């Protein structure tokens, strides 16, 4: 009987696995083509008959990328912006999610609804107002003009996601900690924080990717001081309307992708548990 059930279920499972492989291949193909183009010689890239392989791989595109005088500075600026956004947004979101979950105060529901509304507003619609805000604060042409907006845009999603994790921690655990003499601060950082850490990791991944790949704010707020530019702006060095260097663009894009992959690999275990749900009572 069990063998019959396994046999009848196998066609559906095989179809699901085949579908998953096809979807994975479609999603991964642009990444493969980017890496392939980074190793292709210029003649193959400009060829009218593109092939999904290369018979003469070369590192010339990467040499041009790393040969750019300001590329190292762009990379360091991107690291500073992304790390600052991840740490600040995680810290603020954790405290805010704890406050809106554990405490009762006026306009709490209104505040939560505002978080949702903030998620619905497109970034492009706020770029010009943010430009004037940064100008009035004197932060144009500084990394703060990139860090502050990204923190603001990361917080609504992070707070909503962490709210579920904080809510999933039993209140009985908090009461037991207080009865054992733990202060609110000790419970917050030594008990609650480790329990919601998977959620923090999950939100940090989205914050990191958003800040790392940002081009709109970098193009809008870094006007004249190129020393404050980030990696996405480095692509413009190789893209010229009349004669674009596609090999350089793809090589720079490949270099940009590596830190994201490394960050994802480092946090993948906690990311899976974080996306799986909150702590259960």
LOTITI-435509 format. One record per residue (C-alpha): residue number from 1; y negated, x, z negated; residue in one letter. Coordinates in nm, 4 decimals. Example, Ala and Ser with C-alpha at 12.3 -4.5 7.8 and 13.67 -1.06 7.14 Angstrom:
@fiza->1	py->0.4500	px->1.2300	pz->-0.7800	bati->A
@fiza->2	py->0.1060	px->1.3670	pz->-0.7140	bati->S
END
This chain:
@fiza->1	py->0.0000	px->0.0000	pz->0.0000	bati->X
@fiza->2	py->-0.2358	px->0.2805	pz->-0.0924	bati->X
@fiza->3	py->-0.1512	px->0.4636	pz->0.2288	bati->X
@fiza->4	py->-0.2248	px->0.1487	pz->0.4271	bati->X
@fiza->5	py->-0.5643	px->0.1122	pz->0.2605	bati->X
@fiza->6	py->-0.6478	px->0.4747	pz->0.3266	bati->X
@fiza->7	py->-0.5453	px->0.4349	pz->0.6911	bati->X
@fiza->8	py->-0.7536	px->0.1212	pz->0.7399	bati->X
@fiza->9	py->-1.0574	px->0.2796	pz->0.5761	bati->X
@fiza->10	py->-1.0314	px->0.6059	pz->0.7670	bati->X
@fiza->11	py->-1.1771	px->0.4802	pz->1.0994	bati->X
@fiza->12	py->-1.4904	px->0.3595	pz->0.9247	bati->X
@fiza->13	py->-1.5216	px->0.6803	pz->0.7287	bati->X
@fiza->14	py->-1.4691	px->0.8884	pz->1.0426	bati->X
@fiza->15	py->-1.7392	px->0.6910	pz->1.2226	bati->X
@fiza->16	py->-1.9783	px->0.7410	pz->0.9308	bati->X
@fiza->17	py->-1.9121	px->1.1154	pz->0.9241	bati->X
@fiza->18	py->-1.9574	px->1.1414	pz->1.3007	bati->X
@fiza->19	py->-2.2842	px->0.9501	pz->1.2791	bati->X
@fiza->20	py->-2.4029	px->1.1778	pz->1.0000	bati->X
@fiza->21	py->-2.3222	px->1.4845	pz->1.2102	bati->X
@fiza->22	py->-2.5115	px->1.3449	pz->1.5089	bati->X
@fiza->23	py->-2.8160	px->1.2622	pz->1.2950	bati->X
@fiza->24	py->-2.8035	px->1.6078	pz->1.1337	bati->X
@fiza->25	py->-2.7867	px->1.7718	pz->1.4768	bati->X
@fiza->26	py->-3.0843	px->1.5704	pz->1.6040	bati->X
@fiza->27	py->-3.2880	px->1.6576	pz->1.2954	bati->X
@fiza->28	py->-3.1922	px->2.0263	pz->1.3045	bati->X
@fiza->29	py->-3.2461	px->2.0761	pz->1.6792	bati->X
@fiza->30	py->-3.6279	px->2.1206	pz->1.6617	bati->X
@fiza->31	py->-3.5785	px->2.3810	pz->1.3877	bati->X
@fiza->32	py->-3.3188	px->2.5591	pz->1.6014	bati->X
@fiza->33	py->-3.5477	px->2.5522	pz->1.9055	bati->X
@fiza->34	py->-3.8360	px->2.6926	pz->1.7000	bati->X
@fiza->35	py->-3.6277	px->2.9877	pz->1.5771	bati->X
@fiza->36	py->-3.4793	px->3.0406	pz->1.9226	bati->X
@fiza->37	py->-3.8234	px->3.0474	pz->2.0855	bati->X
@fiza->38	py->-3.9406	px->3.2975	pz->1.8255	bati->X
@fiza->39	py->-3.6709	px->3.5406	pz->1.9464	bati->X
@fiza->40	py->-3.7067	px->3.4702	pz->2.3190	bati->X
@fiza->41	py->-3.9007	px->3.7118	pz->2.5410	bati->X
@fiza->42	py->-4.2212	px->3.5794	pz->2.6938	bati->X
@fiza->43	py->-4.0614	px->3.5376	pz->3.0364	bati->X
@fiza->44	py->-3.7933	px->3.3008	pz->2.9085	bati->X
@fiza->45	py->-4.0414	px->3.0957	pz->2.7081	bati->X
@fiza->46	py->-4.2572	px->3.0393	pz->3.0158	bati->X
@fiza->47	py->-3.9605	px->2.9733	pz->3.2400	bati->X
@fiza->48	py->-3.9516	px->2.6398	pz->3.4198	bati->X
@fiza->49	py->-3.5814	px->2.6074	pz->3.3345	bati->X
@fiza->50	py->-3.5547	px->2.6290	pz->2.9540	bati->X
@fiza->51	py->-3.2134	px->2.7181	pz->2.8140	bati->X
@fiza->52	py->-3.0814	px->2.6541	pz->2.4612	bati->X
@fiza->53	py->-2.9916	px->3.0217	pz->2.4224	bati->X
@fiza->54	py->-3.1282	px->3.3657	pz->2.5046	bati->X
@fiza->55	py->-2.9508	px->3.6622	pz->2.6531	bati->X
@fiza->56	py->-3.2194	px->3.9112	pz->2.5507	bati->X
@fiza->57	py->-3.3409	px->3.8410	pz->2.1948	bati->X
@fiza->58	py->-3.6479	px->4.0327	pz->2.0903	bati->X
@fiza->59	py->-3.8679	px->4.0790	pz->1.7846	bati->X
@fiza->60	py->-4.1915	px->4.1162	pz->1.9822	bati->X
@fiza->61	py->-4.3269	px->3.7798	pz->1.8657	bati->X
@fiza->62	py->-4.2677	px->3.8704	pz->1.5020	bati->X
@fiza->63	py->-4.4346	px->4.2074	pz->1.5551	bati->X
@fiza->64	py->-4.7436	px->4.0323	pz->1.6876	bati->X
@fiza->65	py->-4.7429	px->3.7953	pz->1.3893	bati->X
@fiza->66	py->-4.7111	px->4.0654	pz->1.1251	bati->X
@fiza->67	py->-4.9479	px->4.2845	pz->1.3205	bati->X
@fiza->68	py->-5.2306	px->4.0395	pz->1.2612	bati->X
@fiza->69	py->-5.4728	px->4.1975	pz->1.0156	bati->X
@fiza->70	py->-5.5253	px->3.8854	pz->0.8018	bati->X
@fiza->71	py->-5.1719	px->3.7437	pz->0.8112	bati->X
@fiza->72	py->-5.0807	px->3.8845	pz->0.4694	bati->X
@fiza->73	py->-5.3947	px->3.7348	pz->0.3184	bati->X
@fiza->74	py->-5.3182	px->3.3970	pz->0.4762	bati->X
@fiza->75	py->-4.9689	px->3.4096	pz->0.3279	bati->X
@fiza->76	py->-5.0974	px->3.4986	pz->-0.0188	bati->X
@fiza->77	py->-5.3575	px->3.2200	pz->-0.0048	bati->X
@fiza->78	py->-5.0869	px->2.9673	pz->0.0844	bati->X
@fiza->79	py->-4.8741	px->3.0858	pz->-0.2075	bati->X
@fiza->80	py->-5.1667	px->3.0559	pz->-0.4498	bati->X
@fiza->81	py->-5.2543	px->2.7049	pz->-0.3297	bati->X
@fiza->82	py->-4.8958	px->2.5759	pz->-0.3301	bati->X
@fiza->83	py->-4.8052	px->2.7209	pz->-0.6707	bati->X
@fiza->84	py->-5.1282	px->2.5969	pz->-0.8290	bati->X
@fiza->85	py->-5.0739	px->2.2463	pz->-0.6904	bati->X
@fiza->86	py->-4.7110	px->2.2337	pz->-0.8061	bati->X
@fiza->87	py->-4.7840	px->2.3514	pz->-1.1613	bati->X
@fiza->88	py->-5.0989	px->2.1448	pz->-1.2129	bati->X
@fiza->89	py->-4.9628	px->1.8235	pz->-1.0602	bati->X
@fiza->90	py->-4.6350	px->1.8500	pz->-1.2544	bati->X
@fiza->91	py->-4.8155	px->1.9089	pz->-1.5841	bati->X
@fiza->92	py->-5.0676	px->1.6269	pz->-1.5378	bati->X
@fiza->93	py->-4.8102	px->1.3846	pz->-1.3958	bati->X
@fiza->94	py->-4.5740	px->1.4435	pz->-1.6887	bati->X
@fiza->95	py->-4.8426	px->1.3678	pz->-1.9450	bati->X
@fiza->96	py->-4.9740	px->1.0691	pz->-1.7492	bati->X
@fiza->97	py->-4.6268	px->0.9223	pz->-1.6944	bati->X
@fiza->98	py->-4.5531	px->0.9563	pz->-2.0647	bati->X
@fiza->99	py->-4.8810	px->0.7860	pz->-2.1550	bati->X
@fiza->100	py->-4.8381	px->0.4850	pz->-1.9249	bati->X
@fiza->101	py->-4.4740	px->0.4426	pz->-2.0304	bati->X
@fiza->102	py->-4.4765	px->0.5007	pz->-2.4048	bati->X
@fiza->103	py->-4.8190	px->0.3638	pz->-2.4997	bati->X
@fiza->104	py->-4.9695	px->0.0177	pz->-2.4714	bati->X
@fiza->105	py->-5.3397	px->0.0058	pz->-2.3870	bati->X
@fiza->106	py->-5.5840	px->-0.2111	pz->-2.1985	bati->X
@fiza->107	py->-5.5837	px->-0.1964	pz->-1.8186	bati->X
@fiza->108	py->-5.2493	px->-0.0158	pz->-1.8158	bati->X
@fiza->109	py->-5.1121	px->-0.2439	pz->-1.5451	bati->X
@fiza->110	py->-5.4339	px->-0.2125	pz->-1.3483	bati->X
@fiza->111	py->-5.4057	px->0.1647	pz->-1.3650	bati->X
@fiza->112	py->-5.0504	px->0.1550	pz->-1.2311	bati->X
@fiza->113	py->-5.1581	px->-0.0712	pz->-0.9456	bati->X
@fiza->114	py->-5.4376	px->0.1736	pz->-0.8634	bati->X
@fiza->115	py->-5.1763	px->0.4478	pz->-0.8329	bati->X
@fiza->116	py->-4.9946	px->0.2374	pz->-0.5736	bati->X
@fiza->117	py->-5.3164	px->0.1610	pz->-0.3857	bati->X
@fiza->118	py->-5.4007	px->0.5310	pz->-0.3778	bati->X
@fiza->119	py->-5.0706	px->0.5944	pz->-0.1995	bati->X
@fiza->120	py->-5.1653	px->0.3477	pz->0.0740	bati->X
@fiza->121	py->-5.4907	px->0.5177	pz->0.1713	bati->X
@fiza->122	py->-5.4396	px->0.7621	pz->0.4623	bati->X
@fiza->123	py->-5.5507	px->1.1176	pz->0.4046	bati->X
@fiza->124	py->-5.7540	px->1.1186	pz->0.7259	bati->X
@fiza->125	py->-5.9739	px->0.8368	pz->0.5963	bati->X
@fiza->126	py->-6.0751	px->1.0436	pz->0.2917	bati->X
@fiza->127	py->-6.1276	px->1.3796	pz->0.4567	bati->X
@fiza->128	py->-6.4973	px->1.3276	pz->0.5321	bati->X
@fiza->129	py->-6.5822	px->1.1887	pz->0.1832	bati->X
@fiza->130	py->-6.3899	px->1.4784	pz->0.0292	bati->X
@fiza->131	py->-6.5844	px->1.7212	pz->0.2447	bati->X
@fiza->132	py->-6.9122	px->1.5973	pz->0.0941	bati->X
@fiza->133	py->-6.7633	px->1.6058	pz->-0.2553	bati->X
@fiza->134	py->-6.6553	px->1.9681	pz->-0.2109	bati->X
@fiza->135	py->-6.9930	px->2.0535	pz->-0.0629	bati->X
@fiza->136	py->-7.1760	px->1.9022	pz->-0.3609	bati->X
@fiza->137	py->-6.9447	px->2.0902	pz->-0.5980	bati->X
@fiza->138	py->-7.0090	px->2.4139	pz->-0.4107	bati->X
@fiza->139	py->-6.6369	px->2.4648	pz->-0.3400	bati->X
@fiza->140	py->-6.6385	px->2.4816	pz->0.0401	bati->X
@fiza->141	py->-6.4818	px->2.8008	pz->0.1753	bati->X
@fiza->142	py->-6.2834	px->2.8464	pz->-0.1468	bati->X
@fiza->143	py->-5.9196	px->2.7835	pz->-0.2313	bati->X
@fiza->144	py->-6.0318	px->2.5238	pz->-0.4855	bati->X
@fiza->145	py->-6.1311	px->2.2985	pz->-0.1964	bati->X
@fiza->146	py->-5.7627	px->2.2935	pz->-0.1010	bati->X
@fiza->147	py->-5.6090	px->2.2868	pz->-0.4485	bati->X
@fiza->148	py->-5.8070	px->1.9986	pz->-0.5973	bati->X
@fiza->149	py->-5.7485	px->1.7428	pz->-0.3166	bati->X
@fiza->150	py->-5.3783	px->1.8199	pz->-0.3023	bati->X
@fiza->151	py->-5.3444	px->1.7717	pz->-0.6768	bati->X
@fiza->152	py->-5.5203	px->1.4366	pz->-0.6453	bati->X
@fiza->153	py->-5.2960	px->1.3215	pz->-0.3604	bati->X
@fiza->154	py->-4.9776	px->1.4427	pz->-0.5329	bati->X
@fiza->155	py->-5.0396	px->1.2689	pz->-0.8638	bati->X
@fiza->156	py->-4.9852	px->0.8990	pz->-0.7725	bati->X
@fiza->157	py->-4.6384	px->0.9587	pz->-0.6307	bati->X
@fiza->158	py->-4.5457	px->1.2011	pz->-0.9087	bati->X
@fiza->159	py->-4.6594	px->0.9648	pz->-1.1846	bati->X
@fiza->160	py->-4.4714	px->0.6698	pz->-1.0397	bati->X
@fiza->161	py->-4.1529	px->0.8713	pz->-0.9990	bati->X
@fiza->162	py->-4.1699	px->1.0327	pz->-1.3434	bati->X
@fiza->163	py->-4.2442	px->0.6965	pz->-1.5022	bati->X
@fiza->164	py->-3.8876	px->0.5913	pz->-1.4261	bati->X
@fiza->165	py->-3.7479	px->0.9047	pz->-1.5879	bati->X
@fiza->166	py->-3.9580	px->0.8709	pz->-1.9002	bati->X
@fiza->167	py->-3.8704	px->0.5024	pz->-1.9265	bati->X
@fiza->168	py->-3.5021	px->0.5880	pz->-1.8962	bati->X
@fiza->169	py->-3.5111	px->0.8050	pz->-2.2091	bati->X
@fiza->170	py->-3.4007	px->0.5776	pz->-2.4990	bati->X
@fiza->171	py->-3.6701	px->0.4972	pz->-2.7503	bati->X
@fiza->172	py->-3.4034	px->0.5363	pz->-3.0181	bati->X
@fiza->173	py->-3.3942	px->0.9055	pz->-2.9347	bati->X
@fiza->174	py->-3.7673	px->0.9306	pz->-2.9982	bati->X
@fiza->175	py->-3.7389	px->0.7416	pz->-3.3265	bati->X
@fiza->176	py->-3.4514	px->0.9635	pz->-3.4394	bati->X
@fiza->177	py->-3.6580	px->1.2733	pz->-3.3614	bati->X
@fiza->178	py->-3.9482	px->1.1426	pz->-3.5710	bati->X
@fiza->179	py->-3.7138	px->1.0598	pz->-3.8596	bati->X
@fiza->180	py->-3.5848	px->1.4175	pz->-3.8472	bati->X
@fiza->181	py->-3.9414	px->1.5420	pz->-3.8930	bati->X
@fiza->182	py->-4.0299	px->1.6268	pz->-3.5317	bati->X
@fiza->183	py->-4.3945	px->1.5866	pz->-3.4403	bati->X
@fiza->184	py->-4.5049	px->1.4017	pz->-3.1273	bati->X
@fiza->185	py->-4.5856	px->1.7319	pz->-2.9580	bati->X
@fiza->186	py->-4.2458	px->1.8784	pz->-3.0396	bati->X
@fiza->187	py->-4.0667	px->1.5687	pz->-2.9113	bati->X
@fiza->188	py->-4.2766	px->1.5764	pz->-2.5954	bati->X
@fiza->189	py->-4.2024	px->1.9351	pz->-2.4974	bati->X
@fiza->190	py->-3.8667	px->2.0139	pz->-2.6592	bati->X
@fiza->191	py->-3.6832	px->1.6845	pz->-2.6071	bati->X
@fiza->192	py->-3.8548	px->1.4666	pz->-2.3469	bati->X
@fiza->193	py->-3.9578	px->1.7435	pz->-2.1096	bati->X
@fiza->194	py->-3.6032	px->1.8826	pz->-2.0522	bati->X
@fiza->195	py->-3.4725	px->1.5297	pz->-1.9934	bati->X
@fiza->196	py->-3.7257	px->1.4508	pz->-1.7199	bati->X
@fiza->197	py->-3.7137	px->1.8000	pz->-1.5675	bati->X
@fiza->198	py->-3.5014	px->1.6846	pz->-1.2683	bati->X
@fiza->199	py->-3.7751	px->1.4336	pz->-1.1851	bati->X
@fiza->200	py->-4.0393	px->1.7037	pz->-1.2136	bati->X
@fiza->201	py->-3.8425	px->1.9225	pz->-0.9736	bati->X
@fiza->202	py->-3.8121	px->1.6387	pz->-0.7225	bati->X
@fiza->203	py->-4.1852	px->1.5682	pz->-0.7280	bati->X
@fiza->204	py->-4.2620	px->1.9399	pz->-0.7140	bati->X
@fiza->205	py->-4.0737	px->1.9732	pz->-0.3857	bati->X
@fiza->206	py->-4.2932	px->1.7107	pz->-0.2213	bati->X
@fiza->207	py->-4.6085	px->1.8654	pz->-0.3706	bati->X
@fiza->208	py->-4.5086	px->2.2123	pz->-0.2524	bati->X
@fiza->209	py->-4.4308	px->2.1030	pz->0.1036	bati->X
@fiza->210	py->-4.7523	px->1.9014	pz->0.1308	bati->X
@fiza->211	py->-4.9700	px->2.1886	pz->0.0095	bati->X
@fiza->212	py->-4.7837	px->2.4576	pz->0.2030	bati->X
@fiza->213	py->-4.7993	px->2.2801	pz->0.5393	bati->X
@fiza->214	py->-5.1533	px->2.1466	pz->0.5063	bati->X
@fiza->215	py->-5.3684	px->2.1987	pz->0.8125	bati->X
@fiza->216	py->-5.6218	px->1.9149	pz->0.7887	bati->X
@fiza->217	py->-5.7922	px->2.0226	pz->0.4666	bati->X
@fiza->218	py->-5.7721	px->2.3910	pz->0.5573	bati->X
@fiza->219	py->-5.9421	px->2.3208	pz->0.8894	bati->X
@fiza->220	py->-6.2035	px->2.0891	pz->0.7361	bati->X
@fiza->221	py->-6.3004	px->2.2736	pz->0.4164	bati->X
@fiza->222	py->-6.2618	px->2.6407	pz->0.5160	bati->X
@fiza->223	py->-6.5435	px->2.6659	pz->0.7655	bati->X
@fiza->224	py->-6.6748	px->3.0197	pz->0.7852	bati->X
@fiza->225	py->-6.4870	px->3.2415	pz->0.5355	bati->X
@fiza->226	py->-6.1571	px->3.3141	pz->0.7124	bati->X
@fiza->227	py->-6.0446	px->3.5244	pz->0.4157	bati->X
@fiza->228	py->-5.9795	px->3.1940	pz->0.2358	bati->X
@fiza->229	py->-5.7648	px->3.0491	pz->0.5147	bati->X
@fiza->230	py->-5.3981	px->2.9636	pz->0.4724	bati->X
@fiza->231	py->-5.0907	px->3.0110	pz->0.6908	bati->X
@fiza->232	py->-5.1281	px->2.6948	pz->0.9035	bati->X
@fiza->233	py->-5.4640	px->2.8324	pz->1.0165	bati->X
@fiza->234	py->-5.2862	px->3.1490	pz->1.1330	bati->X
@fiza->235	py->-5.1255	px->2.9456	pz->1.4102	bati->X
@fiza->236	py->-5.4658	px->2.9066	pz->1.5720	bati->X
@fiza->237	py->-5.4771	px->3.2820	pz->1.6248	bati->X
@fiza->238	py->-5.1902	px->3.2523	pz->1.8730	bati->X
@fiza->239	py->-5.2863	px->2.9215	pz->2.0274	bati->X
@fiza->240	py->-5.5478	px->2.9525	pz->2.2992	bati->X
@fiza->241	py->-5.6116	px->2.6530	pz->2.5252	bati->X
@fiza->242	py->-5.6091	px->2.8596	pz->2.8430	bati->X
@fiza->243	py->-5.3279	px->3.1023	pz->2.7500	bati->X
@fiza->244	py->-5.1253	px->2.9994	pz->2.4415	bati->X
@fiza->245	py->-4.8883	px->3.2537	pz->2.2916	bati->X
@fiza->246	py->-4.5936	px->3.0207	pz->2.2251	bati->X
@fiza->247	py->-4.3762	px->3.3052	pz->2.1060	bati->X
@fiza->248	py->-4.6328	px->3.3962	pz->1.8414	bati->X
@fiza->249	py->-4.6743	px->3.0306	pz->1.7410	bati->X
@fiza->250	py->-4.2994	px->2.9858	pz->1.6973	bati->X
@fiza->251	py->-4.2594	px->3.3156	pz->1.5125	bati->X
@fiza->252	py->-4.5429	px->3.2272	pz->1.2738	bati->X
@fiza->253	py->-4.3929	px->2.8813	pz->1.2246	bati->X
@fiza->254	py->-4.0561	px->3.0383	pz->1.1438	bati->X
@fiza->255	py->-4.2154	px->3.2647	pz->0.8851	bati->X
@fiza->256	py->-4.3921	px->2.9624	pz->0.7363	bati->X
@fiza->257	py->-4.0622	px->2.7748	pz->0.7072	bati->X
@fiza->258	py->-3.8784	px->3.0461	pz->0.5132	bati->X
@fiza->259	py->-4.0605	px->2.9998	pz->0.1775	bati->X
@fiza->260	py->-4.0000	px->2.6243	pz->0.1926	bati->X
@fiza->261	py->-3.6283	px->2.6807	pz->0.2486	bati->X
@fiza->262	py->-3.6137	px->2.9369	pz->-0.0320	bati->X
@fiza->263	py->-3.7933	px->2.7016	pz->-0.2703	bati->X
@fiza->264	py->-3.5598	px->2.4178	pz->-0.1751	bati->X
@fiza->265	py->-3.2471	px->2.6317	pz->-0.2282	bati->X
@fiza->266	py->-3.3682	px->2.7408	pz->-0.5714	bati->X
@fiza->267	py->-3.4227	px->2.3836	pz->-0.6922	bati->X
@fiza->268	py->-3.1588	px->2.1945	pz->-0.4925	bati->X
@fiza->269	py->-2.9299	px->2.1220	pz->-0.7874	bati->X
@fiza->270	py->-3.2027	px->1.9696	pz->-0.9980	bati->X
@fiza->271	py->-3.3469	px->1.8010	pz->-0.6913	bati->X
@fiza->272	py->-3.0218	px->1.6116	pz->-0.6260	bati->X
@fiza->273	py->-3.0010	px->1.4935	pz->-0.9858	bati->X
@fiza->274	py->-3.3697	px->1.4098	pz->-0.9805	bati->X
@fiza->275	py->-3.3383	px->1.1903	pz->-0.6737	bati->X
@fiza->276	py->-3.0256	px->1.0331	pz->-0.8185	bati->X
@fiza->277	py->-3.2098	px->0.8479	pz->-1.0909	bati->X
@fiza->278	py->-3.3405	px->0.8665	pz->-1.4430	bati->X
@fiza->279	py->-3.1623	px->0.9222	pz->-1.7736	bati->X
@fiza->280	py->-2.9499	px->0.6271	pz->-1.8745	bati->X
@fiza->281	py->-2.9232	px->0.4852	pz->-2.2235	bati->X
END
